Amino acid sequence: MKKVKVQDAVGLVLAHDVTEIIPQKKKGVAFERGRIIELQDVERLMDLGKNYVYVTEGNEKEVHEDEAARRIAQAAMDAHMELTPPREGRINLISKVRGLVSVNTRKLYALNSVKEVAFTTVPDRYPVKAGDMIAATRILPLYIGEAALQQAEQTGRQGVIRILPFKSTKGGLVVTGTEVFSGRIKDGSPLVEERLRNYGLEMIGKEFTPDDVGAIRDAILRLLQKGADIVITTGGLSVDPDDVTKEGVAATGARIQLYGAPVFPGAMFLIARRKGKYILGAPACVYYSKSTVLDIILPWVLAGVKITKSDILKLGHGGLCTNCAECHYPNCFFGKSK
């Protein structure tokens, strides 16, 4: 590879993509790597601010940015990802499944500590669907030495990033509240059901109960016996004297792992386990807030992540939804504790 004036590059092979930027309109490739530069290209290259370009000589000993990015991405990816073609030296990693991204931040730091390597990801425990971009990589110079590239590949293979696919899960919904059970107010649970189905849950049943411990207990047990892998209750978790959902969950024999979370909306959240199955107590905010603690925790459950009290407490950092006029969750900081 050598650097030459554009006027002297006619007939030579361009060694890199040349980018065109039109402020507030576009950024893209104007000339692709491998193009044989023609006389009519000279003026446009100069319009793009390129008085010099790199051209190939055919005897390069180092690895070109496109090939380097491909090798690093292939080393880091798992079976649930695919790669985009290189573009301006960058390759993106794309999810092939609905699932939860798991990022080992310590190993990611080690990968970016390799000289002249850049690898960036979405946050740890980020929910994705097929087609979503989850990471991108490139090298900073046009070429990189083989030794540094092999170091980056070795680090990438150590589990920098992976996707935990959502498991096929059957869900049941228990709508608590005497006011709904008796028909005094309209049932809003179809909105909650739609939210759950959007996460891939197969909803196999819905029960309505008054604010009664025994009724809540029996409804949960019926859904579990029907085959639900997870039961979600709605409402009845605040400090009001009528709210007995927590007691109803406990009456099933479930072990309550956590009651309360430093997340707004959704502070009155409950997580319980019974014979390996989850019971999630969702606060009433799921009826009116676009994103709540349930949207953070449910993907963890579907991906098979073991949830600890520490995981929940860490959500205090990033657990405040600012109620944007247009909700873009999960493309925001809500629920991103790292």
Secondary structure, DSSP 4 states (H G I P E B T S, - for coil): -EEEEGGG-TTSBB-S-EEEEETTTEEEEEE-TTPBP-TTHHHHHHHTT-SEEEE--S---SEEHHHHHHHHHHHH--TTEEEPPPBTTBEEEEESSSEEEEE-HHHHHHHHTSTTEEEEEPPTTEEE-TT-EEEEEEESSSEE-HHHHHHHHHHHTTTSEEEEEPP--EEEEEEE-HHHHTTSS---HHHHHHHHHHTT-EEEEEEEE-S-HHHHHHHHHHHHHHT-SEEEEES--SSSTT--HHHHHHTTT-EEEEE--S-BS--S-EEEEETTEEEEEE-GGGGT-SS-HHHHHHHHHHTTPPP-HHHHHGGGSS-B----SS--TTSSSTT---
